């Protein structure tokens, strides 16, 4: 069984404790699902996607992945569609990695308050004898503490998306970006259906 080494020290600020509990609870649930031998991989992915909806702030992640300068160029309809497309793409990326799941272990370190409503929680992923540093960035939203970015080995997922989107927007416009995202999601759905006839 997986062993969680929760190394977080007792913190004074109650908000830090809430953020840590939220993250640890979600990670714990994901690992419990992955260890369930009664479920198929497709069932596991469906359940994990539901967890991402509770712990990730997809609207904030989507907005940050575009950046203030370009976000203002989106009208309300385009913003809504972009958030939906971004959410679908990110969830697809997240659950695809579950196929690589084996004997992972997560070590949590003490949270750091960056701003009044923003916290960073360093973790180390131990996988097949290797260590990977991961930094979860969380914001206190109306729905509670939510993850808005993950830095893996120093590389921010949000910044990676922004680099890709900025390149497309600089050479085209908002509709060009949305069209590419629609096509990418469409291809993933076709691939998923072809590999799993039950869907």
LUMTORMAR-915815 format. One record per residue: residue number from 0; x, y, z of N, C-alpha, C in turn; residue in three letters. Coordinates in Angstrom, 1 decimal. Example, Ala and Ser with C-alpha at 12.3 -4.5 7.8 and 13.67 -1.06 7.14 Angstrom:
2
   n  neast nnorth    nup caeast canorth   caup  ceast cnorth    cup res
   0   13.2   -5.7    7.8   12.3    -4.5    7.8   13.2   -3.3    7.8 ala
   1   12.8   -2.2    7.1   13.7    -1.1    7.1   12.9    0.0    7.9 ser
REM end
This chain:
199
   n  neast nnorth    nup caeast canorth   caup  ceast cnorth    cup res
   0    0.8   -1.2    0.0    0.0     0.0    0.0    0.9    1.2    0.0 unk
   1    0.3    2.3   -0.5    1.0     3.6   -0.5    1.1    4.2    0.9 unk
   2    2.2    4.8    1.2    2.4     5.4    2.5    2.5    6.9    2.3 unk
   3    1.7    7.7    2.9    1.7     9.2    2.8    2.6    9.7    4.0 unk
   4    3.7   10.3    3.7    4.5    10.9    4.7    4.1   12.4    4.9 unk
   5    3.2   12.7    5.7    2.7    14.1    5.9    3.6   14.8    6.9 unk
   6    4.6   15.6    6.3    5.6    16.2    7.1    5.2   17.7    7.5 unk
   7    4.0   18.1    7.1    3.6    19.5    7.4    3.6   19.8    8.9 unk
   8    4.3   20.8    9.3    4.4    21.2   10.7    3.1   21.9   11.1 unk
   9    2.8   22.0   12.3    1.6    22.8   12.8    1.8   24.2   12.5 unk
  10    0.9   24.8   11.8    1.0    26.2   11.4    0.0   27.1   12.2 unk
  11    0.4   28.3   12.4   -0.4    29.2   13.2   -1.7   29.7   12.4 unk
  12   -1.5   30.0   11.2   -2.6    30.6   10.4   -3.6   29.4   10.0 unk
  13   -4.8   29.6   10.4   -5.8    28.6   10.1   -6.0   28.4    8.6 unk
  14   -5.9   29.4    7.8   -6.1    29.3    6.4   -5.1   28.3    5.8 unk
  15   -3.9   28.3    6.3   -2.8    27.4    5.8   -3.3   26.0    6.1 unk
  16   -3.8   25.7    7.2   -4.2    24.4    7.6   -5.4   23.9    6.7 unk
  17   -6.3   24.8    6.4   -7.4    24.5    5.5   -6.9   24.1    4.1 unk
  18   -6.0   24.9    3.6   -5.4    24.7    2.3   -4.7   23.3    2.2 unk
  19   -3.9   23.0    3.2   -3.2    21.7    3.3   -4.2   20.6    3.3 unk
  20   -5.2   20.7    4.2   -6.2    19.7    4.3   -6.9   19.4    3.0 unk
  21   -7.2   20.5    2.3   -7.9    20.3    1.0   -7.1   19.6    0.0 unk
  22   -5.8   19.9   -0.1   -4.9    19.3   -1.1   -4.6   17.8   -0.7 unk
  23   -4.3   17.6    0.6   -4.0    16.3    1.0   -5.2   15.3    0.9 unk
  24   -6.4   15.9    1.2   -7.6    15.1    1.0   -7.8   14.6   -0.4 unk
  25   -7.6   15.6   -1.3   -7.9    15.3   -2.8   -6.8   14.2   -3.3 unk
  26   -5.6   14.4   -2.9   -4.5    13.5   -3.3   -4.8   12.1   -2.7 unk
  27   -5.2   12.1   -1.4   -5.5    10.8   -0.7   -6.7   10.1   -1.5 unk
  28   -7.7   10.8   -1.9   -8.8    10.2   -2.6   -8.4    9.6   -4.0 unk
  29   -7.5   10.4   -4.7   -7.0     9.9   -6.0   -6.3    8.6   -5.8 unk
  30   -5.4    8.6   -4.8   -4.6     7.4   -4.6   -5.5    6.2   -4.2 unk
  31   -6.5    6.5   -3.4   -7.4     5.4   -2.9   -8.1    4.8   -4.1 unk
  32   -8.5    5.7   -5.0   -9.2     5.2   -6.3   -8.3    4.4   -7.1 unk
  33   -7.0    4.8   -7.3   -6.1     4.1   -8.1   -5.7    2.7   -7.5 unk
  34   -5.8    2.6   -6.2   -5.5     1.3   -5.6   -6.7    0.3   -5.5 unk
  35   -7.9    0.8   -5.9   -9.1     0.0   -5.9   -9.0   -1.0   -7.1 unk
  36   -8.8   -2.3   -6.8   -8.7    -3.3   -7.8  -10.0   -3.7   -8.4 unk
  37  -11.1   -3.2   -7.8  -12.4    -3.6   -8.3  -12.9   -2.7   -9.5 unk
  38  -12.2   -1.6   -9.7  -12.6    -0.6  -10.7  -11.8   -0.8  -12.0 unk
  39  -12.3   -0.5  -13.1  -11.6    -0.5  -14.4  -10.9    0.9  -14.4 unk
  40   -9.9    1.0  -15.3   -9.2     2.2  -15.5  -10.1    3.4  -15.9 unk
  41  -11.1    3.0  -16.7  -12.1     4.1  -17.2  -12.9    4.6  -16.0 unk
  42  -13.3    3.7  -15.1  -14.1     4.1  -14.0  -13.2    4.9  -13.0 unk
  43  -12.0    4.6  -12.9  -11.1     5.3  -12.1  -10.9    6.8  -12.6 unk
  44  -10.7    6.9  -13.9  -10.5     8.2  -14.5  -11.8    9.1  -14.4 unk
  45  -13.0    8.5  -14.5  -14.2     9.2  -14.3  -14.3    9.8  -12.9 unk
  46  -13.9    9.0  -11.9  -14.0     9.4  -10.5  -12.9   10.5  -10.2 unk
  47  -11.7   10.3  -10.8  -10.7    11.3  -10.6  -11.0   12.6  -11.2 unk
  48  -11.7   12.6  -12.4  -12.2    13.9  -13.0  -13.1   14.6  -12.0 unk
  49  -14.0   13.9  -11.3  -14.9    14.5  -10.4  -14.1   15.2   -9.3 unk
  50  -13.0   14.6   -8.9  -12.2    15.2   -7.8  -11.5   16.5   -8.3 unk
  51  -11.0   16.5   -9.5  -10.4    17.7  -10.1  -11.4   18.8  -10.1 unk
  52  -12.6   18.6  -10.3  -13.6    19.6  -10.3  -13.8   20.3   -8.9 unk
  53  -13.4   19.5   -7.8  -13.6    20.1   -6.5  -12.3   20.8   -6.0 unk
  54  -11.1   20.4   -6.6   -9.9    21.0   -6.0   -9.2   22.0   -6.9 unk
  55   -9.5   22.0   -8.2   -8.9    22.9   -9.2   -9.8   24.1   -9.5 unk
  56   -9.3   25.3   -9.6  -10.1    26.4  -10.0   -9.8   26.6  -11.5 unk
  57  -10.6   25.9  -12.3  -10.4    26.0  -13.7  -10.6   27.4  -14.4 unk
  58  -11.6   28.1  -13.9  -11.8    29.5  -14.4  -10.5   30.4  -14.2 unk
  59   -9.9   30.3  -13.0   -8.7    31.1  -12.7   -7.5   30.6  -13.5 unk
  60   -7.4   29.2  -13.6   -6.3    28.7  -14.4   -6.4   29.1  -15.8 unk
  61   -7.6   29.1  -16.4   -7.8    29.4  -17.8   -7.4   30.9  -18.0 unk
  62   -7.9   31.8  -17.1   -7.6    33.2  -17.2   -6.1   33.5  -17.1 unk
  63   -5.4   32.8  -16.2   -4.0    33.0  -16.0   -3.2   32.5  -17.2 unk
  64   -3.7   31.4  -17.8   -3.0    30.8  -18.9   -3.0   31.7  -20.2 unk
  65   -4.0   32.7  -20.2   -4.1    33.6  -21.3   -3.3   34.9  -20.9 unk
  66   -3.4   35.3  -19.7   -2.7    36.6  -19.3   -3.6   37.8  -19.5 unk
  67   -3.4   38.8  -18.7   -4.3    40.0  -18.7   -4.4   40.6  -20.0 unk
  68   -3.3   40.8  -20.7   -3.3    41.5  -22.0   -4.2   40.9  -23.0 unk
  69   -4.1   39.6  -23.2   -5.0    38.9  -24.2   -6.4   38.6  -23.7 unk
  70   -6.5   38.4  -22.4   -7.9    38.1  -21.8   -8.9   39.2  -22.1 unk
  71   -8.4   40.4  -22.1   -9.3    41.5  -22.4   -9.9   41.6  -23.8 unk
  72   -9.2   40.8  -24.7   -9.6    40.7  -26.1  -10.8   39.7  -26.3 unk
  73  -11.0   38.9  -25.3  -12.1    37.9  -25.4  -13.4   38.6  -25.0 unk
  74  -14.5   38.3  -25.7  -15.8    38.7  -25.3  -16.4   37.7  -24.3 unk
  75  -17.5   38.0  -23.7  -18.0    37.1  -22.6  -18.3   35.7  -23.1 unk
  76  -18.8   35.5  -24.3  -19.1    34.2  -24.9  -17.8   33.5  -25.1 unk
  77  -16.8   34.1  -25.6  -15.5    33.5  -25.9  -14.8   33.1  -24.6 unk
  78  -14.9   33.9  -23.6  -14.4    33.6  -22.3  -15.0   32.3  -21.7 unk
  79  -16.3   32.2  -21.8  -17.0    31.0  -21.3  -16.6   29.8  -22.1 unk
  80  -16.5   29.9  -23.4  -16.1    28.7  -24.2  -14.6   28.3  -23.9 unk
  81  -13.8   29.3  -23.8  -12.4    29.0  -23.5  -12.2   28.3  -22.2 unk
  82  -12.9   28.8  -21.2  -12.8    28.1  -19.9  -13.3   26.6  -20.0 unk
  83  -14.3   26.4  -20.7  -14.8    25.0  -20.9  -13.8   24.2  -21.6 unk
  84  -13.3   24.7  -22.7  -12.3    24.0  -23.5  -11.0   23.7  -22.7 unk
  85  -10.6   24.7  -22.0   -9.4    24.6  -21.2   -9.6   23.5  -20.1 unk
  86  -10.7   23.5  -19.5  -11.0    22.5  -18.4  -11.0   21.1  -19.0 unk
  87  -11.6   20.9  -20.2  -11.6    19.6  -20.8  -10.2   19.2  -21.2 unk
  88   -9.4   20.1  -21.7   -8.0    19.7  -22.1   -7.2   19.4  -20.9 unk
  89   -7.3   20.2  -19.8   -6.5    19.9  -18.6   -6.9   18.6  -18.0 unk
  90   -8.2   18.3  -17.9   -8.6    17.1  -17.3   -8.2   15.9  -18.1 unk
  91   -8.2   16.0  -19.4   -7.7    15.0  -20.3   -6.2   14.7  -20.0 unk
  92   -5.4   15.8  -19.9   -4.0    15.7  -19.7   -3.8   15.0  -18.3 unk
  93   -4.6   15.4  -17.3   -4.4    14.9  -16.0   -4.7   13.4  -15.9 unk
  94   -5.8   13.0  -16.4   -6.2    11.6  -16.3   -5.4   10.6  -17.2 unk
  95   -4.8   11.2  -18.3   -4.0    10.4  -19.2   -2.8    9.9  -18.4 unk
  96   -2.3   10.7  -17.5   -1.1    10.4  -16.7   -1.4    9.2  -15.7 unk
  97   -2.7    9.0  -15.4   -3.0     7.9  -14.5   -2.6    6.5  -15.0 unk
  98   -2.5    6.4  -16.3   -2.1     5.1  -16.9   -0.7    4.7  -16.5 unk
  99    0.1    5.7  -16.0    1.5     5.5  -15.6    1.6    5.2  -14.1 unk
 100    0.4    5.2  -13.4    0.4     5.0  -12.0    1.0    3.6  -11.6 unk
 101    1.9    3.6  -10.6    2.4     2.4  -10.1    2.6    2.4   -8.6 unk
 102    3.8    2.8   -8.1    4.0     2.8   -6.7    4.4    4.1   -6.1 unk
 103    3.7    5.1   -6.6    4.0     6.5   -6.2    3.7    6.8   -4.7 unk
 104    4.5    7.8   -4.2    4.3     8.2   -2.8    4.5    9.7   -2.8 unk
 105    3.7   10.4   -2.0    3.8    11.9   -2.0    4.2   12.3   -0.6 unk
 106    5.2   13.2   -0.6    5.7    13.8    0.7    5.3   15.3    0.7 unk
 107    4.5   15.7    1.7    4.1    17.1    1.8    5.0   17.9    2.7 unk
 108    5.3   19.1    2.3    6.1    20.0    3.1    5.3   21.1    3.6 unk
 109    5.7   21.9    4.6    4.9    23.0    5.1    4.5   24.0    4.1 unk
 110    3.3   24.5    4.2    2.8    25.5    3.2    3.4   26.8    3.5 unk
 111    3.5   27.6    2.5    4.0    29.0    2.6    3.0   30.0    2.1 unk
 112    2.7   31.0    3.0    1.7    32.0    2.6    2.4   33.0    1.7 unk
 113    2.0   33.1    0.5    2.6    34.1   -0.5    1.9   35.4   -0.4 unk
 114    0.6   35.4   -0.4   -0.2    36.6   -0.2   -1.4   36.3    0.7 unk
 115   -2.2   37.2    1.0   -3.3    37.0    1.9   -4.2   35.8    1.5 unk
 116   -4.4   35.7    0.2   -5.3    34.6   -0.2   -4.6   33.6   -1.1 unk
 117   -3.3   33.6   -1.1   -2.6    32.6   -1.9   -1.5   31.9   -1.1 unk
 118   -1.5   30.6   -1.3   -0.5    29.7   -0.6    0.1   28.8   -1.6 unk
 119    1.4   28.4   -1.2    2.1    27.4   -2.0    2.5   26.3   -1.1 unk
 120    2.2   25.1   -1.6    2.5    23.8   -0.9    3.5   23.0   -1.7 unk
 121    4.8   22.9   -1.2    5.8    22.1   -1.9    5.5   20.6   -1.6 unk
 122    5.7   19.7   -2.5    5.6    18.3   -2.3    6.7   17.6   -3.1 unk
 123    7.0   16.4   -2.7    7.9    15.6   -3.5    7.2   14.3   -3.9 unk
 124    7.3   14.0   -5.2    6.7    12.7   -5.7    7.8   11.7   -5.8 unk
 125    7.6   10.6   -5.1    8.6     9.5   -5.2    8.0    8.4   -6.1 unk
 126    8.7    8.2   -7.2    8.2     7.2   -8.2    9.3    6.4   -8.8 unk
 127    9.2    5.1   -8.6   10.2     4.2   -9.1   11.7    4.6   -8.8 unk
 128   11.9    5.0   -7.5   13.2     5.3   -7.1   13.7    6.7   -7.4 unk
 129   12.8    7.5   -8.1   13.2     8.8   -8.4   12.3    9.9   -7.7 unk
 130   12.9   11.1   -7.5   12.2    12.1   -6.8   11.9   13.3   -7.8 unk
 131   10.6   13.8   -7.7   10.2    14.9   -8.5    9.6   16.0   -7.6 unk
 132   10.1   17.2   -7.8    9.6    18.3   -6.9    8.4   18.9   -7.6 unk
 133    7.3   19.1   -6.8    6.1    19.6   -7.3    5.6   20.7   -6.3 unk
 134    5.2   21.8   -6.9    4.7    22.9   -6.1    3.3   23.3   -6.4 unk
 135    2.4   23.1   -5.5    1.0    23.4   -5.7    0.7   24.8   -5.3 unk
 136    0.1   25.6   -6.2   -0.2    27.0   -5.8   -1.7   27.0   -5.7 unk
 137   -2.2   27.6   -4.5   -3.6    27.6   -4.2   -4.1   29.0   -3.9 unk
 138   -5.3   29.2   -4.2   -6.0    30.5   -3.9   -7.3   30.3   -3.2 unk
 139   -7.5   31.2   -2.2   -8.8    31.1   -1.4   -9.9   31.8   -2.2 unk
 140  -10.7   30.9   -2.8  -11.8    31.4   -3.7  -13.1   31.4   -2.9 unk
 141  -14.2   31.8   -3.5  -15.5    31.7   -2.8  -15.9   30.3   -2.5 unk
 142  -15.4   29.3   -3.2  -15.7    27.9   -3.0  -14.7   27.2   -2.1 unk
 143  -13.8   28.0   -1.5  -12.7    27.5   -0.7  -11.4   27.5   -1.4 unk
 144  -10.4   26.8   -0.8   -9.0    26.7   -1.4   -9.0   25.9   -2.6 unk
 145   -8.5   26.5   -3.7   -8.4    25.8   -5.0   -7.0   25.9   -5.6 unk
 146   -6.6   24.8   -6.3   -5.3    24.8   -7.0   -5.5   25.6   -8.3 unk
 147   -4.5   26.6   -8.5   -4.6    27.3   -9.8   -3.4   27.2  -10.6 unk
 148   -2.4   26.4  -10.1   -1.2    26.1  -10.9   -0.4   25.0  -10.2 unk
 149    0.3   24.3  -11.0    1.3    23.3  -10.5    2.6   23.4  -11.2 unk
 150    3.7   23.5  -10.4    5.0    23.6  -11.0    5.7   22.3  -10.7 unk
 151    6.1   21.7  -11.8    6.7    20.4  -11.8    8.2   20.5  -12.2 unk
 152    9.1   20.2  -11.3   10.5    20.3  -11.5   10.8   21.7  -12.1 unk
 153   10.2   22.7  -11.5   10.5    24.1  -11.8    9.7   24.6  -13.0 unk
 154    8.9   23.8  -13.7    8.2    24.2  -14.9    6.7   24.4  -14.5 unk
 155    6.2   25.6  -14.7    4.8    25.9  -14.4    3.9   25.4  -15.5 unk
 156    2.8   24.7  -15.1    1.8    24.3  -16.2    1.1   25.5  -16.8 unk
 157    0.7   26.4  -15.9    0.1    27.6  -16.4    0.9   28.4  -17.4 unk
 158    2.2   28.6  -17.1    3.1    29.3  -17.9    3.4   28.5  -19.2 unk
 159    3.4   27.2  -19.2    3.5    26.4  -20.4    2.4   26.6  -21.3 unk
 160    1.1   26.6  -20.8    0.0    26.8  -21.6    0.0   28.3  -22.1 unk
 161    0.4   29.2  -21.3    0.4    30.6  -21.8    1.3   30.8  -22.9 unk
 162    2.5   30.2  -22.9    3.5    30.3  -24.0    2.8   29.8  -25.3 unk
 163    2.1   28.7  -25.2    1.5    28.1  -26.4    0.4   29.0  -26.9 unk
 164   -0.5   29.5  -26.0   -1.6    30.3  -26.4   -1.2   31.7  -26.9 unk
 165   -0.1   32.2  -26.3    0.4    33.5  -26.7    0.9   33.5  -28.1 unk
 166    1.6   32.4  -28.4    2.1    32.2  -29.8    1.0   32.2  -30.8 unk
 167   -0.1   31.5  -30.5   -1.3    31.4  -31.4   -2.0   32.8  -31.5 unk
 168   -2.2   33.4  -30.4   -2.9    34.7  -30.4   -2.0   35.8  -31.1 unk
 169   -0.7   35.7  -31.0    0.1    36.7  -31.6    0.2   36.6  -33.2 unk
 170   -0.1   35.4  -33.6   -0.1    35.2  -35.1   -1.5   35.1  -35.6 unk
 171   -2.5   35.1  -34.8   -3.9    35.0  -35.2   -4.8   35.8  -34.3 unk
 172   -6.0   35.2  -34.0   -6.9    35.9  -33.1   -7.6   34.9  -32.1 unk
 173   -8.5   35.4  -31.4   -9.2    34.5  -30.4   -9.9   33.3  -31.0 unk
 174  -10.6   33.6  -32.1  -11.3    32.5  -32.8  -10.3   31.4  -33.3 unk
 175   -9.1   31.8  -33.7   -8.1    30.8  -34.2   -7.7   29.9  -33.0 unk
 176   -7.6   30.5  -31.8   -7.2    29.7  -30.7   -8.3   28.8  -30.3 unk
 177   -9.5   29.3  -30.2  -10.7    28.4  -29.9  -10.9   27.3  -30.9 unk
 178  -10.6   27.6  -32.2  -10.8    26.5  -33.2   -9.7   25.4  -33.0 unk
 179   -8.5   25.8  -32.6   -7.5    24.8  -32.4   -7.8   23.9  -31.2 unk
 180   -8.3   24.6  -30.1   -8.7    23.9  -28.9   -9.9   22.9  -29.2 unk
 181  -10.8   23.4  -29.9  -12.0    22.5  -30.3  -11.5   21.3  -31.0 unk
 182  -10.6   21.5  -32.0  -10.1    20.4  -32.8   -9.3   19.4  -31.9 unk
 183   -8.5   19.9  -31.0   -7.7    19.1  -30.1   -8.6   18.2  -29.2 unk
 184   -9.6   18.8  -28.7  -10.6    18.1  -27.8  -11.3   17.0  -28.6 unk
 185  -11.7   17.4  -29.9  -12.4    16.4  -30.8  -11.5   15.2  -31.1 unk
 186  -10.2   15.4  -31.3   -9.3    14.3  -31.6   -9.1   13.4  -30.4 unk
 187   -9.1   14.0  -29.2   -8.9    13.2  -28.0  -10.2   12.3  -27.8 unk
 188  -11.3   12.9  -28.1  -12.6    12.1  -27.9  -12.6   10.9  -28.9 unk
 189  -12.2   11.2  -30.2  -12.2    10.1  -31.2  -11.2    9.0  -30.8 unk
 190  -10.1    9.5  -30.3   -9.0     8.5  -29.9   -9.5    7.6  -28.7 unk
 191  -10.2    8.3  -27.8  -10.8     7.6  -26.6  -11.8    6.6  -27.0 unk
 192  -12.7    7.0  -28.0  -13.8     6.1  -28.4  -13.2    4.9  -29.2 unk
 193  -12.2    5.1  -30.0  -11.6     4.1  -30.8  -10.8    3.0  -29.9 unk
 194  -10.3    3.5  -28.8   -9.5     2.6  -27.9  -10.4    2.0  -26.9 unk
 195  -11.7    2.5  -26.8  -12.6     1.9  -25.8  -14.0    1.9  -26.4 unk
 196  -14.4    0.8  -27.1  -15.7     0.7  -27.8  -16.9    0.9  -26.9 unk
 197  -16.7    0.6  -25.6  -17.9     0.8  -24.7  -18.3    2.2  -24.7 unk
 198  -17.4    3.2  -25.0  -17.8     4.5  -24.9  -18.5    5.0  -26.2 unk
REM end
